[in-house]
């Protein structure tokens, strides 16, 4: 069933066969005033983006490249929670559509067999201390059979993970359905209570050693899980528990 079953998430779709980056296009549309829940979908990205200016490999015909535009009434420092909500939405949608349970690497990656199959890039525009709009970019590897050499041992696709005949439209519809439900609950509760338990169950970093790379500061510890604000709790060797804010750092290990 690839028909949308949502009230606002993905109800208005801009489809582009080729685009530089769905996040760039989404930001342009958001500036022009398109409504909350508008979705940009591309067949292929010529300059797909990851965090910190990195590249997201986006070959034609094989992946899902989409960006959801939101106008949330939250503070900028709460925006990383939207990334966590989207990660859970994608993980649950993959589980529903394929029957395979993926893992989540905090805060924004979905993994199967230790390899990344989905990346999420959240960007926002603020006005004073409030958010003007947020765009959440999602790249999902669906039908890729091979990857460029530098990604060979880091990336996978649903096909390679054993879920062959996934219809991309069906998966997109399922992600939108999940996201809308979680988002509305998040708006009511003001935190991630709605997904907190499931997220921690799917968290591949849990109980694992992680290396935290903060600007000018690096340490190792064991990830405990996320708190209800989506921050990662890490226990250091000296027993001290650090709270890591998603916007700031990279976590390695897995
Ligand atoms: P970090 O490892 O610091 O947490 P990240 O997980 O946030 O990084 P992103 O910035 O979200 O990474 O994604 C960009 C990175 O993902 C690239 O540097 C590359 O290693 C990898 N990558 C790029 N394209 C793909 C793809 N199609 N599938 C899987 N991984 C990819």
Boltz pocket constraint, residues with backbone or C-beta under 6 A from the ligand:
constraints:
  - pocket:
      binder: B
      contacts: [[A, 49], [A, 50], [A, 51], [A, 52], [A, 54], [A, 55], [A, 56], [A, 57], [A, 58], [A, 106], [A, 108], [A, 109], [A, 116], [A, 117], [A, 118], [A, 119], [A, 120], [A, 121], [A, 139], [A, 141], [A, 150], [A, 151], [A, 154], [A, 155], [A, 156], [A, 249], [A, 250], [A, 251]]
      max_distance: 6.0
